Amino acid sequence: MDNHPSGTSEKVGAALEMVDWVVPPASKKVTRWFSDFKWPLTALIWVVTVSLGCIGYTKYLLATGQPGAFWDVCYNTLKLFNLTFVQLPGQLNTELQIARFLAPAIGLYTAAQGLVSLFHDQIRLLMVRSMKNHIVIVG
């Protein structure tokens, strides 16, 4: 017996079969590889971003001779993720420059991927509904 209302699981299965016909084989390998390693790669980019932010802030504080505690560096690094970077006086180092652009980008990407994972079946159904010039055979 179908646990989903109005046969949702059958619709999703049909949608996945249709997508298999649309996506070329070469890009399927890349897509499959990326989907297998999507979350580990995202976690790695988060770690790299936080590391660059901490290194960048530490270098900046040492270069300007300002006192800075470990927790100040951590707090300022975390502020990069919600677009509250305050322009610091003087020249910014490369690590801090990379981190201040990478942090919001990876944050938005992670949020988008979380939503896509949450609504995966509904997105697939919308993709099938928007396809043109195709035949659906049921039986």
ZATORZA-601179 format. One record per residue: residue number from 1; residue in three letters; z, x, y of N, C-alpha, C in turn. Coordinates in Angstrom, 3 decimals. Example, Ala and Ser with C-alpha at 12.3 -4.5 7.8 and 13.67 -1.06 7.14 Angstrom:
2
{1; "ALA"; {7.800; 13.190; -5.690}; {7.800; 12.300; -4.500}; {7.800; 13.200; -3.300}}
{2; "SER"; {7.080; 12.850; -2.250}; {7.140; 13.670; -1.060}; {7.870; 12.900; 0.030}}
This chain:
139
{1; "MET"; {0.000; 0.841; -1.178}; {0.000; 0.000; 0.000}; {0.000; 0.886; 1.242}}
{2; "ASP"; {-0.711; 0.489; 2.252}; {-0.839; 1.254; 3.480}; {0.397; 1.048; 4.349}}
{3; "ASN"; {1.056; 2.145; 4.724}; {2.252; 2.054; 5.559}; {1.924; 1.937; 7.041}}
{4; "HIS"; {0.702; 2.237; 7.413}; {0.316; 2.219; 8.824}; {-0.307; 0.869; 9.159}}
{5; "PRO"; {-0.053; 0.387; 10.357}; {-0.666; -0.877; 10.753}; {-2.169; -0.724; 10.905}}
{6; "SER"; {-2.894; -1.721; 10.453}; {-4.353; -1.827; 10.560}; {-5.087; -0.626; 9.986}}
{7; "GLY"; {-4.561; 0.024; 8.955}; {-5.267; 1.097; 8.257}; {-5.492; 2.338; 9.087}}
{8; "THR"; {-4.526; 2.750; 9.874}; {-4.674; 3.911; 10.749}; {-4.986; 5.180; 9.964}}
{9; "SER"; {-4.349; 5.363; 8.801}; {-4.575; 6.595; 8.046}; {-6.016; 6.695; 7.566}}
{10; "GLU"; {-6.645; 5.579; 7.190}; {-8.049; 5.617; 6.783}; {-8.954; 5.963; 7.968}}
{11; "LYS"; {-8.620; 5.429; 9.141}; {-9.408; 5.724; 10.333}; {-9.330; 7.202; 10.690}}
{12; "VAL"; {-8.139; 7.766; 10.568}; {-7.969; 9.183; 10.883}; {-8.739; 10.032; 9.884}}
{13; "GLY"; {-8.689; 9.675; 8.603}; {-9.444; 10.407; 7.588}; {-10.931; 10.374; 7.876}}
{14; "ALA"; {-11.451; 9.211; 8.257}; {-12.862; 9.087; 8.598}; {-13.188; 9.904; 9.847}}
{15; "ALA"; {-12.268; 9.919; 10.799}; {-12.485; 10.693; 12.023}; {-12.567; 12.176; 11.704}}
{16; "LEU"; {-11.701; 12.660; 10.837}; {-11.724; 14.076; 10.470}; {-13.010; 14.441; 9.755}}
{17; "GLU"; {-13.528; 13.547; 8.908}; {-14.792; 13.812; 8.239}; {-15.938; 13.880; 9.239}}
{18; "MET"; {-15.924; 13.006; 10.245}; {-16.973; 13.023; 11.267}; {-16.928; 14.311; 12.079}}
{19; "VAL"; {-15.748; 14.785; 12.397}; {-15.619; 16.012; 13.177}; {-16.144; 17.195; 12.372}}
{20; "ASP"; {-15.966; 17.184; 11.048}; {-16.501; 18.252; 10.208}; {-18.016; 18.337; 10.316}}
{21; "TRP"; {-18.698; 17.215; 10.522}; {-20.136; 17.228; 10.661}; {-20.569; 17.745; 12.025}}
{22; "VAL"; {-19.755; 17.560; 13.023}; {-20.133; 17.900; 14.387}; {-19.932; 19.385; 14.689}}
{23; "VAL"; {-18.887; 20.005; 14.152}; {-18.546; 21.388; 14.482}; {-19.372; 22.349; 13.626}}
{24; "PRO"; {-20.101; 23.311; 14.237}; {-20.897; 24.269; 13.468}; {-20.011; 25.184; 12.619}}
{25; "PRO"; {-20.550; 25.706; 11.483}; {-19.742; 26.513; 10.557}; {-19.153; 27.783; 11.170}}
{26; "ALA"; {-19.892; 28.513; 12.007}; {-19.381; 29.770; 12.571}; {-18.171; 29.516; 13.459}}
{27; "SER"; {-18.261; 28.492; 14.283}; {-17.134; 28.222; 15.163}; {-15.966; 27.609; 14.397}}
{28; "LYS"; {-16.237; 27.036; 13.224}; {-15.153; 26.491; 12.403}; {-14.231; 27.609; 11.925}}
{29; "LYS"; {-14.799; 28.784; 11.615}; {-13.977; 29.913; 11.175}; {-13.051; 30.371; 12.296}}
{30; "VAL"; {-13.582; 30.490; 13.496}; {-12.778; 30.913; 14.644}; {-11.734; 29.851; 14.961}}
{31; "THR"; {-12.154; 28.596; 14.945}; {-11.234; 27.502; 15.226}; {-10.122; 27.448; 14.191}}
{32; "ARG"; {-10.461; 27.622; 12.927}; {-9.457; 27.591; 11.866}; {-8.488; 28.763; 12.009}}
{33; "TRP"; {-9.030; 29.969; 12.303}; {-8.163; 31.135; 12.477}; {-7.205; 30.911; 13.636}}
{34; "PHE"; {-7.748; 30.421; 14.755}; {-6.899; 30.191; 15.914}; {-5.868; 29.108; 15.639}}
{35; "SER"; {-6.259; 28.058; 14.917}; {-5.290; 26.998; 14.644}; {-4.212; 27.477; 13.678}}
{36; "ASP"; {-4.542; 28.398; 12.779}; {-3.531; 28.947; 11.860}; {-2.517; 29.815; 12.593}}
{37; "PHE"; {-2.970; 30.538; 13.612}; {-2.103; 31.489; 14.315}; {-1.778; 31.063; 15.743}}
{38; "LYS"; {-2.015; 29.795; 16.076}; {-1.826; 29.320; 17.450}; {-0.385; 29.508; 17.929}}
{39; "TRP"; {0.573; 29.049; 17.154}; {1.965; 29.121; 17.600}; {2.519; 30.543; 17.572}}
{40; "PRO"; {2.211; 31.366; 16.566}; {2.672; 32.765; 16.642}; {2.062; 33.518; 17.826}}
{41; "LEU"; {0.777; 33.272; 18.114}; {0.153; 33.923; 19.274}; {0.789; 33.452; 20.573}}
{42; "THR"; {1.094; 32.160; 20.659}; {1.744; 31.630; 21.849}; {3.121; 32.259; 22.033}}
{43; "ALA"; {3.866; 32.373; 20.945}; {5.195; 33.004; 21.018}; {5.081; 34.461; 21.447}}
{44; "LEU"; {4.081; 35.157; 20.933}; {3.870; 36.557; 21.317}; {3.568; 36.672; 22.807}}
{45; "ILE"; {2.738; 35.788; 23.331}; {2.403; 35.824; 24.759}; {3.648; 35.510; 25.598}}
{46; "TRP"; {4.511; 34.602; 25.126}; {5.768; 34.325; 25.829}; {6.631; 35.578; 25.878}}
{47; "VAL"; {6.764; 36.261; 24.753}; {7.594; 37.475; 24.701}; {7.020; 38.542; 25.624}}
{48; "VAL"; {5.702; 38.725; 25.598}; {5.061; 39.711; 26.467}; {5.285; 39.349; 27.935}}
{49; "THR"; {5.153; 38.073; 28.270}; {5.329; 37.634; 29.652}; {6.756; 37.863; 30.138}}
{50; "VAL"; {7.733; 37.496; 29.329}; {9.136; 37.704; 29.720}; {9.422; 39.198; 29.841}}
{51; "SER"; {8.894; 39.989; 28.913}; {9.101; 41.443; 28.976}; {8.483; 42.037; 30.235}}
{52; "LEU"; {7.257; 41.622; 30.537}; {6.611; 42.134; 31.756}; {7.387; 41.719; 33.008}}
{53; "GLY"; {7.885; 40.497; 33.018}; {8.671; 40.044; 34.166}; {9.942; 40.854; 34.339}}
{54; "CYS"; {10.657; 41.098; 33.244}; {11.896; 41.886; 33.324}; {11.615; 43.323; 33.734}}
{55; "ILE"; {10.592; 43.916; 33.134}; {10.229; 45.298; 33.497}; {9.788; 45.356; 34.955}}
{56; "GLY"; {8.973; 44.384; 35.361}; {8.480; 44.363; 36.739}; {9.585; 44.221; 37.761}}
{57; "TYR"; {10.509; 43.302; 37.528}; {11.625; 43.129; 38.464}; {12.534; 44.357; 38.476}}
{58; "THR"; {12.779; 44.936; 37.319}; {13.624; 46.136; 37.263}; {12.976; 47.281; 38.035}}
{59; "LYS"; {11.670; 47.501; 37.830}; {10.962; 48.552; 38.562}; {10.983; 48.286; 40.061}}
{60; "TYR"; {10.801; 47.020; 40.439}; {10.793; 46.672; 41.855}; {12.150; 46.978; 42.486}}
{61; "LEU"; {13.220; 46.557; 41.819}; {14.559; 46.789; 42.370}; {14.873; 48.281; 42.462}}
{62; "LEU"; {14.457; 49.056; 41.470}; {14.675; 50.506; 41.518}; {13.849; 51.156; 42.619}}
{63; "ALA"; {12.612; 50.710; 42.804}; {11.732; 51.294; 43.822}; {12.208; 50.980; 45.237}}
{64; "THR"; {12.805; 49.809; 45.433}; {13.255; 49.438; 46.777}; {14.711; 49.818; 47.024}}
{65; "GLY"; {15.392; 50.311; 46.008}; {16.777; 50.731; 46.170}; {17.759; 49.588; 46.292}}
{66; "GLN"; {17.346; 48.394; 45.884}; {18.227; 47.231; 45.963}; {19.090; 47.157; 44.706}}
{67; "PRO"; {20.333; 46.742; 44.870}; {21.163; 46.566; 43.678}; {20.733; 45.302; 42.943}}
{68; "GLY"; {20.666; 45.375; 41.651}; {20.286; 44.204; 40.864}; {20.952; 44.241; 39.510}}
{69; "ALA"; {21.586; 43.155; 39.176}; {22.250; 43.070; 37.886}; {21.260; 42.577; 36.826}}
{70; "PHE"; {21.623; 42.765; 35.583}; {20.800; 42.322; 34.467}; {20.505; 40.826; 34.567}}
{71; "TRP"; {21.523; 40.036; 34.929}; {21.340; 38.591; 34.998}; {20.442; 38.183; 36.153}}
{72; "ASP"; {20.416; 38.955; 37.235}; {19.490; 38.672; 38.337}; {18.048; 38.865; 37.881}}
{73; "VAL"; {17.820; 39.923; 37.128}; {16.475; 40.194; 36.610}; {16.045; 39.073; 35.663}}
{74; "CYS"; {16.938; 38.657; 34.772}; {16.620; 37.573; 33.829}; {16.349; 36.265; 34.565}}
{75; "TYR"; {17.186; 35.941; 35.536}; {17.025; 34.698; 36.288}; {15.710; 34.691; 37.066}}
{76; "ASN"; {15.402; 35.783; 37.739}; {14.146; 35.856; 38.494}; {12.934; 35.789; 37.577}}
{77; "THR"; {13.045; 36.358; 36.387}; {11.945; 36.283; 35.430}; {11.731; 34.841; 34.979}}
{78; "LEU"; {12.798; 34.128; 34.683}; {12.658; 32.731; 34.255}; {12.114; 31.850; 35.369}}
{79; "LYS"; {12.388; 32.191; 36.616}; {11.856; 31.417; 37.743}; {10.337; 31.517; 37.828}}
{80; "LEU"; {9.756; 32.548; 37.235}; {8.299; 32.685; 37.255}; {7.603; 31.536; 36.525}}
{81; "PHE"; {8.272; 30.958; 35.531}; {7.640; 29.939; 34.704}; {7.498; 28.593; 35.402}}
{82; "ASN"; {8.252; 28.338; 36.447}; {8.104; 27.054; 37.127}; {7.553; 27.205; 38.541}}
{83; "LEU"; {6.781; 28.247; 38.758}; {6.057; 28.467; 40.015}; {6.964; 28.587; 41.235}}
{84; "THR"; {8.124; 29.191; 41.074}; {9.001; 29.397; 42.232}; {9.109; 30.876; 42.565}}
{85; "PHE"; {7.991; 31.575; 42.499}; {7.984; 32.985; 42.855}; {8.063; 33.104; 44.370}}
{86; "VAL"; {9.041; 33.840; 44.850}; {9.195; 34.094; 46.278}; {8.576; 35.460; 46.553}}
{87; "GLN"; {7.667; 35.506; 47.525}; {7.013; 36.768; 47.840}; {8.051; 37.796; 48.266}}
{88; "LEU"; {8.063; 38.896; 47.556}; {9.016; 39.961; 47.834}; {8.430; 40.921; 48.858}}
{89; "PRO"; {9.275; 41.500; 49.707}; {8.750; 42.474; 50.670}; {8.325; 43.749; 49.947}}
{90; "GLY"; {7.282; 44.345; 50.444}; {6.807; 45.591; 49.849}; {5.732; 45.335; 48.804}}
{91; "GLN"; {5.302; 46.422; 48.195}; {4.245; 46.383; 47.184}; {4.817; 45.963; 45.832}}
{92; "LEU"; {4.165; 44.990; 45.181}; {4.586; 44.561; 43.849}; {3.911; 45.435; 42.796}}
{93; "ASN"; {4.635; 45.735; 41.737}; {4.048; 46.556; 40.672}; {3.154; 45.707; 39.767}}
{94; "THR"; {2.381; 46.381; 38.951}; {1.399; 45.716; 38.105}; {2.058; 44.769; 37.112}}
{95; "GLU"; {3.163; 45.173; 36.514}; {3.833; 44.326; 35.523}; {4.267; 42.989; 36.126}}
{96; "LEU"; {4.813; 43.039; 37.315}; {5.264; 41.816; 37.977}; {4.076; 40.948; 38.399}}
{97; "GLN"; {3.005; 41.576; 38.833}; {1.799; 40.826; 39.203}; {1.242; 40.068; 37.997}}
{98; "ILE"; {1.160; 40.743; 36.850}; {0.639; 40.095; 35.640}; {1.572; 38.965; 35.211}}
{99; "ALA"; {2.866; 39.225; 35.217}; {3.834; 38.225; 34.763}; {3.835; 36.987; 35.647}}
{100; "ARG"; {3.667; 37.155; 36.950}; {3.751; 35.982; 37.828}; {2.542; 35.066; 37.694}}
{101; "PHE"; {1.418; 35.579; 37.193}; {0.271; 34.716; 36.924}; {0.252; 34.222; 35.478}}
{102; "LEU"; {0.708; 35.050; 34.569}; {0.704; 34.687; 33.159}; {1.781; 33.657; 32.815}}
{103; "ALA"; {2.927; 33.721; 33.461}; {4.052; 32.829; 33.134}; {3.709; 31.350; 33.310}}
{104; "PRO"; {3.205; 30.899; 34.457}; {2.874; 29.470; 34.561}; {1.726; 29.066; 33.644}}
{105; "ALA"; {0.784; 29.984; 33.427}; {-0.352; 29.661; 32.562}; {0.108; 29.417; 31.124}}
{106; "ILE"; {0.950; 30.294; 30.585}; {1.408; 30.108; 29.207}; {2.362; 28.924; 29.112}}
{107; "GLY"; {3.108; 28.654; 30.165}; {3.974; 27.473; 30.161}; {3.171; 26.184; 30.097}}
{108; "LEU"; {2.122; 26.080; 30.911}; {1.263; 24.895; 30.895}; {0.517; 24.775; 29.576}}
{109; "TYR"; {0.038; 25.906; 29.055}; {-0.671; 25.897; 27.772}; {0.244; 25.398; 26.650}}
{110; "THR"; {1.472; 25.879; 26.624}; {2.411; 25.468; 25.586}; {2.722; 23.979; 25.699}}
{111; "ALA"; {2.910; 23.491; 26.908}; {3.173; 22.064; 27.101}; {1.973; 21.224; 26.648}}
{112; "ALA"; {0.777; 21.665; 26.992}; {-0.428; 20.934; 26.589}; {-0.577; 20.930; 25.067}}
{113; "GLN"; {-0.347; 22.067; 24.435}; {-0.451; 22.130; 22.979}; {0.615; 21.276; 22.297}}
{114; "GLY"; {1.784; 21.208; 22.888}; {2.827; 20.342; 22.349}; {2.413; 18.880; 22.392}}
{115; "LEU"; {1.808; 18.468; 23.499}; {1.336; 17.090; 23.616}; {0.189; 16.809; 22.656}}
{116; "VAL"; {-0.715; 17.771; 22.517}; {-1.824; 17.599; 21.578}; {-1.298; 17.479; 20.150}}
{117; "SER"; {-0.328; 18.296; 19.785}; {0.260; 18.201; 18.443}; {0.955; 16.863; 18.235}}
{118; "LEU"; {1.584; 16.375; 19.266}; {2.301; 15.112; 19.172}; {1.354; 13.928; 19.008}}
{119; "PHE"; {0.243; 13.964; 19.721}; {-0.701; 12.850; 19.705}; {-2.000; 13.189; 18.993}}
{120; "HIS"; {-1.950; 14.039; 17.990}; {-3.135; 14.537; 17.285}; {-3.990; 13.407; 16.715}}
{121; "ASP"; {-3.399; 12.495; 15.978}; {-4.171; 11.425; 15.342}; {-4.838; 10.515; 16.379}}
{122; "GLN"; {-4.130; 10.195; 17.432}; {-4.692; 9.321; 18.458}; {-5.852; 10.007; 19.178}}
{123; "ILE"; {-5.747; 11.311; 19.411}; {-6.825; 12.051; 20.074}; {-8.068; 12.069; 19.197}}
{124; "ARG"; {-7.883; 12.274; 17.892}; {-9.025; 12.267; 16.965}; {-9.727; 10.914; 16.971}}
{125; "LEU"; {-8.957; 9.833; 16.967}; {-9.566; 8.505; 17.008}; {-10.352; 8.292; 18.296}}
{126; "LEU"; {-9.838; 8.769; 19.417}; {-10.572; 8.649; 20.682}; {-11.869; 9.457; 20.651}}
{127; "MET"; {-11.830; 10.624; 20.007}; {-13.045; 11.437; 19.904}; {-14.120; 10.698; 19.106}}
{128; "VAL"; {-13.744; 10.062; 18.013}; {-14.704; 9.343; 17.193}; {-15.255; 8.144; 17.950}}
{129; "ARG"; {-14.398; 7.444; 18.666}; {-14.857; 6.274; 19.419}; {-15.856; 6.646; 20.503}}
{130; "SER"; {-15.755; 7.840; 21.051}; {-16.643; 8.222; 22.144}; {-17.943; 8.856; 21.658}}
{131; "MET"; {-18.108; 9.060; 20.359}; {-19.350; 9.642; 19.838}; {-20.501; 8.657; 20.019}}
{132; "LYS"; {-21.668; 9.195; 20.280}; {-22.869; 8.384; 20.485}; {-23.876; 8.723; 19.392}}
{133; "ASN"; {-24.760; 7.765; 19.130}; {-25.860; 7.948; 18.197}; {-25.423; 8.422; 16.827}}
{134; "HIS"; {-24.514; 7.695; 16.224}; {-24.096; 8.033; 14.873}; {-23.912; 6.745; 14.077}}
{135; "ILE"; {-23.892; 6.906; 12.783}; {-23.751; 5.757; 11.901}; {-22.461; 5.910; 11.128}}
{136; "VAL"; {-21.695; 4.847; 11.061}; {-20.465; 4.848; 10.295}; {-20.679; 3.989; 9.061}}
{137; "ILE"; {-20.466; 4.588; 7.898}; {-20.628; 3.869; 6.639}; {-19.261; 3.652; 6.045}}
{138; "VAL"; {-18.925; 2.408; 5.783}; {-17.642; 2.050; 5.232}; {-17.890; 1.349; 3.896}}
{139; "GLY"; {-17.142; 1.746; 2.903}; {-17.330; 1.046; 1.643}; {-16.795; 1.773; 0.471}}
